[in-house]
Amino acid sequence: MSALIRRSNLEKRKALLPVVALTGLLLSGIAQNVLAFGFDDVAKKAEDLSSQGYSEPERNLPEALRNLDYGQYEQIQYKRDRDVWSGEDGVPFTLSFFHEGMHYDSAIQLHSVDDQGVHDFAFNSDDFTYGNLELADDVKNDDGLGIAGFKVNYALNQSDRKDETMVFLGASYFRVIGKDQVYGVSGRGLAVDTGLPSGEEFPRFKEFWIVKPSKSSQYLTIFALLDSPSLTGAYRFVLRPGNDTVVDVKSRLFLRRPVEKLGVAPLTSMYLYGPEQPSSTLNYRPAIHDSNGLLISDSQNGWTWRPLANPAKLMMNEQATPRLRGYGLMQRDHDFDNYQDIDSRYDLRPSAWVEPQNEWGAGKVELIQIPTPNETNDNIVSMWLPETAPGPDPDKALDYDYRLTVTKDENRYVDPSLAWVDQTRRSRGEVRKDDLVREADGSTAFVLDFVGPSLSGLNDDANISVQASVGDNGELVDSHAERNPATGGWRVFVKIKRSDNNQPLDIRAHLNQGDKRISETWYYRLPANG
């Protein structure tokens, strides 16, 4: 194990006090050992910090590190034989650290917690390799350098090798994967004023405490302190890796000032193009995206599937919900043939599903879609917003607890009594003439394949109809459904004409059998000039 751990002043103070139990953490019927630090301690720090003025983090990177590009920064790697806890036989998790560099220009404070106390992790340049970067020793050993972030490693895919399963790096961003998955969609601790003309504020996890796991631990507990000009927050992440990796998130927020847009459980992803919006340039890859749709389940609207877009200009809209059951940025397609990318493996990118674990009240799910010319930029943001913008209240903290699941088994997040959209394809509208030649009719067509148990066994005469509608900026030319013998489901055709191409157009459709709804709602916002 790396010689990064030293005793902290906090530990010395704790030694003089009675050791307190870590409250509220009973998982899988197994109680945590009595620890010297817990969620209530982080919450007290956050509350105290909220009563103080905000201080910007120190940013004093040497120029040689600040000017690195992404490829150069990637050459700085933590030595795996220095992984924390790697020398302790049977401990299921290890930690690796990120070096400061590029735009990761402020260090975090990082500690471990056990029944003996709290211990600090310190930066040591000897724990890193620098590839072919020619960095002077005084740059590597600059007194101002620290740890920029960390990875959690676990034997996800092979019993004799620990792979990354969770990463914290930059602002409040984190990524999680399960077995046979690669990183795609990201989580964030919080989003503040995202998409407003006044500019977005990026809260930052400034300090972490990681509970040392026992040999029998099936989960890892991480505490974090969030800070920003508008608020502070206490967080607890309980990570359970597996085929579907689960993270239980507990958060408590303390506002310094009113926040116009408080984005809870935000998710960030990338959509460049796909069958919903084909590429405008020739490319052998049929689709490039980390996620292809936003799925929402709430008490009022049921299940809604929203295919994503790469708009020509910023596109934002919301879905109000009196009570959110769950939402997620999903990758519903995992067929390699539909991506053909052997480097990026978009077919292995998971979906991320958020389920509230306490009462959030009325609010709305917002989808923000940002233009991007390439696949390097995350251009999709989704989050839950409270119905009323919160303001500071010294007597009331805001508690938002949720479960985040990353999975490639998207069928677990559907209503089995309803069909769901397996594929959305966009095309020019056509008519087939008597001589069988297909001719464009000036419309835009969407071809939707609905699948699911509710459609199994239905024949052509099953009285299936399409309930479709469009917004004020267009007209519905045609909508109908046909049984798809290849999938066992039904194929829906929706043809529209838009009045003003400079404005978006909302299109909705679902299936009925007689008067009974038998599918989720497909809702697509056709981008302006798209």
C-alpha positions as CSV (number, residue, x, y, z in Angstrom):
1,M,0.0,0.0,0.0
2,S,1.2,3.5,-0.7
3,A,2.7,5.5,2.1
4,L,0.0,8.1,1.7
5,I,-1.7,7.8,5.0
6,R,-0.8,9.9,8.0
7,R,-2.6,10.8,11.2
8,S,-4.7,13.9,11.1
9,N,-5.4,16.6,13.7
10,L,-9.0,15.6,13.5
11,E,-8.1,12.0,14.5
12,K,-6.1,13.3,17.5
13,R,-9.1,15.4,18.6
14,K,-11.4,12.4,18.1
15,A,-9.2,10.3,20.3
16,L,-10.1,12.6,23.2
17,L,-13.9,12.2,22.6
18,P,-16.2,9.2,22.9
19,V,-16.4,7.3,19.6
20,V,-19.9,7.8,18.0
21,A,-21.8,5.3,16.0
22,L,-22.3,5.8,12.3
23,T,-26.0,6.4,12.3
24,G,-28.5,5.2,9.8
25,L,-26.2,2.8,7.9
26,L,-27.7,-0.7,8.1
27,L,-27.2,-2.3,4.7
28,S,-28.1,-5.9,3.8
29,G,-28.8,-6.5,7.5
30,I,-25.2,-6.0,8.5
31,A,-24.3,-3.0,10.8
32,Q,-21.2,-1.0,10.1
33,N,-18.4,-1.1,12.7
34,V,-18.5,1.8,15.2
35,L,-16.6,4.6,13.4
36,A,-15.1,7.8,14.3
37,F,-16.9,9.8,11.6
38,G,-20.3,9.6,9.9
39,F,-23.0,11.5,7.9
40,D,-24.0,13.7,10.9
41,D,-20.4,14.9,11.1
42,V,-20.4,15.9,7.5
43,A,-23.8,17.6,7.8
44,K,-22.5,19.6,10.8
45,K,-19.5,20.7,8.7
46,A,-21.8,21.7,5.8
47,E,-24.1,23.6,8.1
48,D,-21.2,25.5,9.7
49,L,-19.7,26.2,6.3
50,S,-23.0,27.6,5.0
51,S,-22.9,30.4,7.6
52,Q,-19.5,31.5,6.4
53,G,-18.7,33.4,3.2
54,Y,-17.7,31.4,0.2
55,S,-14.0,31.0,-0.5
56,E,-12.8,30.0,-4.0
57,P,-10.6,26.9,-4.0
58,E,-6.9,27.6,-4.4
59,R,-5.7,27.2,-8.0
60,N,-1.9,27.5,-8.3
61,L,-1.0,24.8,-10.8
62,P,2.5,25.2,-12.4
63,E,2.1,26.3,-16.0
64,A,3.6,23.1,-17.4
65,L,0.7,21.1,-15.8
66,R,-2.1,23.6,-16.6
67,N,-1.2,23.6,-20.3
68,L,-1.5,19.9,-20.8
69,D,-4.0,18.7,-23.3
70,Y,-6.2,15.6,-22.7
71,G,-3.8,13.1,-24.3
72,Q,-0.9,14.5,-22.3
73,Y,-2.8,14.5,-19.0
74,E,-3.8,10.9,-19.6
75,Q,-0.2,9.9,-19.5
76,I,0.0,10.7,-15.8
77,Q,-1.1,7.5,-14.2
78,Y,-1.3,6.3,-10.6
79,K,0.9,3.3,-10.0
80,R,-1.4,0.3,-9.4
81,D,1.0,-1.3,-6.9
82,R,0.5,1.8,-4.8
83,D,-3.3,1.4,-4.6
84,V,-4.6,2.0,-1.2
85,W,-5.5,-1.3,0.6
86,S,-4.0,-3.3,-2.2
87,G,-1.4,-4.8,0.1
88,E,-4.1,-6.1,2.5
89,D,-5.2,-9.5,1.5
90,G,-8.9,-10.0,0.9
91,V,-9.9,-6.3,1.1
92,P,-12.4,-6.1,-1.8
93,F,-11.9,-2.4,-2.8
94,T,-8.8,-0.4,-3.5
95,L,-8.3,3.3,-4.3
96,S,-6.2,5.1,-7.0
97,F,-5.7,8.8,-7.2
98,F,-5.7,11.4,-10.0
99,H,-2.9,14.0,-10.4
100,E,-3.8,17.7,-10.8
101,G,-3.4,19.0,-14.3
102,M,-5.2,20.5,-17.3
103,H,-8.5,22.0,-16.0
104,Y,-8.4,19.8,-12.9
105,D,-6.6,22.6,-11.1
106,S,-7.8,22.4,-7.5
107,A,-7.0,19.7,-4.9
108,I,-9.5,17.9,-2.8
109,Q,-9.0,16.9,0.8
110,L,-9.1,13.1,1.1
111,H,-9.3,10.9,4.2
112,S,-10.0,7.3,5.3
113,V,-12.2,6.4,8.2
114,D,-12.0,3.3,10.4
115,D,-12.8,2.3,14.0
116,Q,-9.4,3.8,15.0
117,G,-10.1,7.3,13.7
118,V,-9.7,9.5,10.6
119,H,-6.6,9.4,8.5
120,D,-5.4,11.8,5.8
121,F,-4.2,10.9,2.3
122,A,-1.3,13.1,1.1
123,F,-0.1,13.8,-2.4
124,N,3.2,12.1,-3.4
125,S,4.6,12.4,-6.9
126,D,6.4,9.1,-6.5
127,D,3.0,7.4,-6.7
128,F,2.6,8.4,-10.3
129,T,4.1,7.6,-13.7
130,Y,4.4,10.5,-16.2
131,G,4.7,8.7,-19.5
132,N,6.9,10.6,-22.0
133,L,6.0,14.0,-20.4
134,E,9.2,16.0,-19.8
135,L,8.2,17.6,-16.5
136,A,10.9,19.1,-14.3
137,D,11.3,17.7,-10.8
138,D,10.3,21.0,-9.3
139,V,7.0,20.8,-11.2
140,K,6.2,17.3,-10.0
141,N,7.1,18.2,-6.4
142,D,5.5,21.6,-6.3
143,D,4.4,22.2,-2.7
144,G,1.0,23.4,-3.9
145,L,0.1,20.2,-5.7
146,G,-2.5,17.8,-4.3
147,I,-4.9,15.0,-5.2
148,A,-7.5,16.0,-7.9
149,G,-9.8,13.0,-7.6
150,F,-9.9,9.3,-7.0
151,K,-11.0,5.9,-8.5
152,V,-12.6,3.0,-6.7
153,N,-11.4,-0.4,-7.9
154,Y,-13.2,-3.7,-7.5
155,A,-13.1,-7.2,-9.1
156,L,-16.0,-6.5,-11.5
157,N,-15.0,-8.7,-14.5
158,Q,-12.3,-11.0,-13.2
159,S,-11.7,-12.3,-9.7
160,D,-7.9,-11.7,-9.9
161,R,-8.1,-8.1,-11.2
162,K,-9.6,-5.0,-9.8
163,D,-11.2,-2.7,-12.4
164,E,-12.5,0.9,-12.0
165,T,-16.1,0.9,-10.9
166,M,-16.5,4.5,-9.6
167,V,-14.6,7.8,-10.3
168,F,-14.9,11.2,-8.7
169,L,-13.1,13.9,-10.7
170,G,-13.9,17.5,-11.3
171,A,-16.6,19.7,-9.6
172,S,-19.2,17.3,-8.3
173,Y,-19.0,14.8,-11.2
174,F,-18.9,11.1,-10.7
175,R,-19.1,8.0,-13.0
176,V,-20.1,4.5,-12.2
177,I,-20.1,1.2,-14.2
178,G,-21.0,-2.4,-13.6
179,K,-19.8,-5.7,-15.1
180,D,-18.9,-5.6,-18.8
181,Q,-19.7,-1.9,-19.1
182,V,-17.7,1.2,-20.1
183,Y,-18.1,4.7,-18.9
184,G,-20.7,6.9,-20.6
185,V,-23.4,8.8,-18.7
186,S,-22.2,10.8,-15.6
187,G,-23.8,11.7,-12.3
188,R,-23.3,15.0,-10.5
189,G,-23.8,15.9,-6.9
190,L,-25.9,18.9,-7.8
191,A,-26.6,21.4,-10.6
192,V,-27.2,25.1,-10.0
193,D,-28.7,27.5,-12.5
194,T,-27.9,25.2,-15.5
195,G,-28.9,26.7,-18.8
196,L,-29.7,30.2,-17.4
197,P,-28.5,33.3,-19.1
198,S,-26.8,34.4,-15.8
199,G,-24.5,31.4,-16.1
200,E,-24.2,28.0,-14.4
201,E,-22.7,27.6,-11.0
202,F,-20.7,24.4,-10.5
203,P,-20.8,23.1,-6.9
204,R,-17.6,21.2,-5.9
205,F,-16.9,18.3,-3.7
206,K,-14.0,19.7,-1.7
207,E,-13.5,17.0,0.9
208,F,-14.1,13.2,1.1
209,W,-14.0,10.6,3.8
210,I,-13.8,6.9,2.6
211,V,-14.7,4.2,5.1
212,K,-12.1,1.4,5.0
213,P,-13.9,-1.8,4.0
214,S,-13.6,-5.1,5.8
215,K,-12.7,-8.3,4.0
216,S,-16.3,-9.3,3.9
217,S,-17.6,-5.9,2.7
218,Q,-19.9,-6.0,-0.3
219,Y,-20.2,-2.2,-0.4
220,L,-18.0,0.9,0.1
221,T,-19.2,4.0,1.9
222,I,-18.0,7.5,0.9
223,F,-18.8,10.8,2.6
224,A,-18.4,14.1,0.8
225,L,-18.6,17.8,1.6
226,L,-20.1,20.0,-1.2
227,D,-19.4,23.8,-1.5
228,S,-20.4,26.6,-3.8
229,P,-21.3,30.3,-3.7
230,S,-25.0,29.5,-3.2
231,L,-25.0,26.5,-0.9
232,T,-23.2,23.7,0.9
233,G,-24.1,20.0,1.2
234,A,-23.4,16.8,3.0
235,Y,-23.4,13.5,1.0
236,R,-23.1,9.8,1.6
237,F,-22.5,7.4,-1.3
238,V,-22.9,3.7,-0.6
239,L,-21.5,1.8,-3.6
240,R,-22.5,-1.8,-4.4
241,P,-20.8,-3.0,-7.6
242,G,-22.1,-5.9,-9.7
243,N,-23.8,-6.7,-13.0
244,D,-25.9,-3.7,-12.2
245,T,-23.9,-1.3,-9.9
246,V,-26.0,0.5,-7.4
247,V,-25.2,3.7,-5.5
248,D,-27.4,4.9,-2.6
249,V,-27.1,8.6,-2.3
250,K,-28.1,10.6,0.8
251,S,-27.8,14.4,0.6
252,R,-28.5,17.3,2.9
253,L,-28.3,20.8,1.5
254,F,-27.8,24.2,3.3
255,L,-28.5,27.3,1.2
256,R,-26.5,30.5,1.5
257,R,-28.8,32.4,-0.8
258,P,-31.9,31.7,-3.0
259,V,-31.3,29.4,-6.0
260,E,-33.4,29.9,-9.1
261,K,-32.7,26.4,-10.5
262,L,-31.8,23.7,-8.0
263,G,-31.0,20.6,-10.1
264,V,-31.3,17.4,-7.9
265,A,-29.7,14.1,-9.0
266,P,-28.5,15.5,-12.3
267,L,-27.3,13.3,-15.1
268,T,-25.0,14.3,-18.0
269,S,-24.5,12.4,-21.2
270,M,-23.7,12.7,-24.9
271,Y,-25.8,12.3,-28.1
272,L,-24.2,13.1,-31.4
273,Y,-26.4,11.2,-33.9
274,G,-28.4,8.0,-34.4
275,P,-31.4,6.6,-36.2
276,E,-33.6,9.2,-34.5
277,Q,-31.4,11.9,-36.1
278,P,-29.1,10.5,-38.7
279,S,-25.6,12.0,-39.3
280,S,-25.4,14.9,-41.7
281,T,-22.0,13.6,-42.9
282,L,-21.0,10.2,-44.2
283,N,-19.8,7.9,-41.4
284,Y,-19.4,4.1,-41.2
285,R,-20.7,4.3,-37.6
286,P,-24.6,4.3,-37.7
287,A,-24.8,5.9,-34.2
288,I,-22.7,7.7,-31.8
289,H,-24.2,8.3,-28.3
290,D,-23.8,7.5,-24.6
291,S,-27.6,7.6,-24.2
292,N,-30.4,7.6,-26.7
293,G,-33.4,8.7,-24.6
294,L,-34.8,10.1,-21.4
295,L,-37.2,7.8,-19.6
296,I,-39.6,9.3,-16.9
297,S,-42.0,7.6,-14.6
298,D,-44.4,9.7,-12.5
299,S,-47.7,9.5,-10.8
300,Q,-49.5,11.7,-13.3
301,N,-48.1,10.9,-16.8
302,G,-47.1,7.3,-16.3
303,W,-44.1,6.2,-18.5
304,T,-42.7,8.6,-21.1
305,W,-39.9,7.9,-23.5
306,R,-38.1,10.9,-25.0
307,P,-35.5,10.1,-27.8
308,L,-32.6,12.5,-27.6
309,A,-31.4,15.0,-30.2
310,N,-28.4,17.1,-31.1
311,P,-30.1,20.4,-31.9
312,A,-28.8,23.3,-34.0
313,K,-29.3,25.6,-31.0
314,L,-29.9,25.2,-27.2
315,M,-33.1,23.3,-26.5
316,M,-34.7,23.1,-23.1
317,N,-38.1,21.8,-21.9
318,E,-39.7,20.3,-18.8
319,Q,-42.2,17.7,-17.7
320,A,-44.1,18.6,-14.5
321,T,-44.7,15.8,-12.1
322,P,-46.6,15.9,-8.8
323,R,-44.6,12.8,-7.6
324,L,-41.6,11.4,-9.4
325,R,-41.2,7.7,-9.4
326,G,-37.9,7.6,-11.3
327,Y,-36.1,9.0,-14.3
328,G,-33.0,8.2,-16.3
329,L,-30.8,8.8,-19.3
330,M,-31.0,5.4,-21.0
331,Q,-29.0,3.5,-23.7
332,R,-31.8,1.2,-24.9
333,D,-29.7,-0.3,-27.8
334,H,-26.8,-2.6,-27.0
335,D,-26.4,-4.2,-30.4
336,F,-22.8,-3.7,-31.7
337,D,-24.1,-3.8,-35.3
338,N,-25.9,-0.5,-34.6
339,Y,-22.7,1.3,-33.6
340,Q,-19.7,-0.5,-35.3
341,D,-17.2,1.3,-33.1
342,I,-14.5,-1.1,-31.8
343,D,-12.7,1.7,-29.9
344,S,-15.4,3.6,-28.0
345,R,-17.8,0.6,-27.7
346,Y,-21.0,2.6,-27.4
347,D,-22.9,-0.7,-27.2
348,L,-21.4,-1.3,-23.8
349,R,-22.4,2.1,-22.3
350,P,-24.9,1.7,-19.5
351,S,-28.2,3.5,-18.6
352,A,-28.5,5.4,-15.4
353,W,-31.7,5.3,-13.4
354,V,-32.6,7.6,-10.5
355,E,-35.3,6.5,-7.9
356,P,-36.2,8.9,-5.0
357,Q,-35.8,7.3,-1.6
358,N,-37.6,10.0,0.4
359,E,-40.4,12.4,-0.4
360,W,-39.3,15.1,-2.9
361,G,-42.7,16.7,-3.4
362,A,-44.0,18.3,-6.6
363,G,-41.5,19.3,-9.3
364,K,-40.4,18.8,-12.9
365,V,-37.9,16.8,-14.9
366,E,-35.9,19.1,-17.2
367,L,-34.1,18.0,-20.3
368,I,-31.4,20.3,-21.7
369,Q,-30.0,19.4,-25.2
370,I,-27.0,21.4,-26.4
371,P,-25.5,21.5,-29.9
372,T,-22.2,19.6,-30.3
373,P,-20.1,19.1,-33.4
374,N,-18.3,16.0,-32.0
375,E,-18.5,13.1,-29.6
376,T,-16.0,14.6,-27.0
377,N,-18.6,17.0,-25.5
378,D,-21.3,16.0,-23.1
379,N,-24.3,17.9,-24.5
380,I,-27.2,16.3,-22.6
381,V,-28.3,17.2,-19.1
382,S,-31.3,16.1,-17.2
383,M,-32.3,16.7,-13.6
384,W,-35.2,17.1,-11.2
385,L,-36.2,20.6,-10.1
386,P,-38.4,21.4,-7.1
387,E,-41.7,23.2,-8.0
388,T,-40.8,26.2,-5.9
389,A,-37.3,27.6,-6.0
390,P,-35.8,27.2,-2.6
391,G,-34.3,30.0,-0.4
392,P,-32.1,29.9,2.6
393,D,-33.8,28.8,5.8
394,P,-31.6,28.3,8.9
395,D,-34.2,26.0,10.5
396,K,-34.6,23.7,7.5
397,A,-32.1,21.8,5.5
398,L,-33.1,20.2,2.2
399,D,-32.9,16.4,2.1
400,Y,-32.8,14.5,-1.2
401,D,-32.1,10.8,-1.0
402,Y,-32.1,8.5,-4.1
403,R,-30.8,5.3,-5.5
404,L,-28.8,5.4,-8.7
405,T,-28.5,2.2,-10.8
406,V,-26.3,1.8,-13.8
407,T,-27.4,-1.1,-16.0
408,K,-27.6,-2.6,-19.5
409,D,-30.8,-4.4,-18.6
410,E,-33.2,-1.6,-19.4
411,N,-36.2,-3.9,-19.4
412,R,-36.2,-3.7,-15.6
413,Y,-37.3,-0.1,-16.0
414,V,-40.5,-0.6,-18.0
415,D,-44.1,-1.4,-17.0
416,P,-44.6,-5.0,-18.1
417,S,-48.3,-4.2,-18.8
418,L,-47.2,-1.6,-21.3
419,A,-45.2,-1.9,-24.6
420,W,-42.1,0.3,-24.9
421,V,-40.2,1.9,-27.7
422,D,-37.4,-0.3,-28.8
423,Q,-36.2,1.8,-31.7
424,T,-37.0,5.3,-33.2
425,R,-36.0,5.9,-36.8
426,R,-36.4,9.2,-38.8
427,S,-36.9,9.3,-42.5
428,R,-38.3,11.4,-45.3
429,G,-42.1,10.8,-45.7
430,E,-42.9,8.8,-48.8
431,V,-45.9,7.5,-50.8
432,R,-45.7,4.3,-52.8
433,K,-47.2,4.8,-56.3
434,D,-49.0,2.2,-58.3
435,D,-45.8,1.3,-60.1
436,L,-44.3,0.6,-56.6
437,V,-41.9,3.5,-56.9
438,R,-41.5,5.4,-53.6
439,E,-41.8,9.1,-53.9
440,A,-41.2,11.9,-51.3
441,D,-44.3,13.6,-50.1
442,G,-42.8,16.6,-48.4
443,S,-43.3,15.3,-44.8
444,T,-41.0,14.0,-42.2
445,A,-41.6,10.4,-41.0
446,F,-40.8,8.7,-37.7
447,V,-40.9,4.9,-37.6
448,L,-41.3,3.5,-34.1
449,D,-40.9,-0.1,-33.0
450,F,-42.9,-1.0,-29.9
451,V,-42.2,-4.3,-28.2
452,G,-43.2,-5.9,-24.9
453,P,-45.4,-8.6,-23.4
454,S,-48.6,-6.6,-23.8
455,L,-48.2,-7.0,-27.6
456,S,-47.4,-10.7,-27.7
457,G,-50.0,-12.8,-29.4
458,L,-51.9,-9.9,-30.9
459,N,-53.0,-10.5,-34.5
460,D,-53.5,-8.0,-37.3
461,D,-57.2,-7.7,-36.3
462,A,-56.4,-6.8,-32.7
463,N,-58.0,-3.3,-33.0
464,I,-54.6,-1.5,-32.4
465,S,-54.6,2.2,-33.0
466,V,-52.1,5.0,-32.7
467,Q,-53.0,8.1,-30.6
468,A,-50.7,10.8,-32.0
469,S,-50.6,14.6,-31.7
470,V,-48.3,17.5,-32.6
471,G,-47.8,20.9,-31.2
472,D,-49.0,24.2,-32.7
473,N,-46.0,24.5,-35.1
474,G,-47.1,21.7,-37.4
475,E,-49.7,19.2,-38.6
476,L,-50.1,15.4,-38.3
477,V,-50.2,14.0,-41.8
478,D,-50.7,10.4,-41.0
479,S,-50.3,7.9,-38.1
480,H,-50.9,4.2,-38.2
481,A,-49.6,0.9,-36.8
482,E,-48.7,-2.5,-38.4
483,R,-47.8,-5.7,-36.7
484,N,-44.0,-6.4,-37.0
485,P,-43.6,-10.1,-37.5
486,A,-39.8,-9.8,-37.1
487,T,-40.0,-8.5,-33.5
488,G,-43.3,-9.8,-32.4
489,G,-44.3,-6.2,-31.7
490,W,-46.0,-3.4,-33.6
491,R,-44.5,-0.7,-35.9
492,V,-45.9,2.8,-35.7
493,F,-45.6,5.3,-38.6
494,V,-46.0,9.0,-37.7
495,K,-45.8,11.6,-40.5
496,I,-45.7,15.3,-39.8
497,K,-45.2,18.6,-41.6
498,R,-43.7,21.5,-39.7
499,S,-44.9,25.1,-40.2
500,D,-41.8,27.0,-39.2
501,N,-38.5,25.1,-39.5
502,N,-36.8,27.7,-37.3
503,Q,-38.8,26.5,-34.3
504,P,-39.0,23.0,-32.7
505,L,-42.0,20.8,-32.9
506,D,-43.3,18.5,-30.2
507,I,-44.7,15.1,-31.3
508,R,-46.4,12.5,-29.1
509,A,-47.7,9.0,-29.8
510,H,-48.8,5.9,-28.0
511,L,-50.7,2.7,-28.8
512,N,-54.3,1.8,-27.8
513,Q,-56.2,-1.4,-28.0
514,G,-59.7,-0.3,-28.3
515,D,-60.0,2.4,-25.6
516,K,-57.2,0.9,-23.5
517,R,-53.7,2.4,-23.5
518,I,-51.2,-0.4,-24.0
519,S,-47.8,1.4,-24.4
520,E,-45.7,4.1,-22.9
521,T,-45.8,7.6,-24.5
522,W,-43.2,8.4,-27.2
523,Y,-42.5,12.1,-27.0
524,Y,-40.0,13.7,-29.4
525,R,-39.0,17.3,-29.7
526,L,-37.9,17.8,-33.3
527,P,-35.1,20.4,-33.1
528,A,-35.3,23.7,-35.0
529,N,-33.7,23.4,-38.4
530,G,-33.2,19.8,-37.6
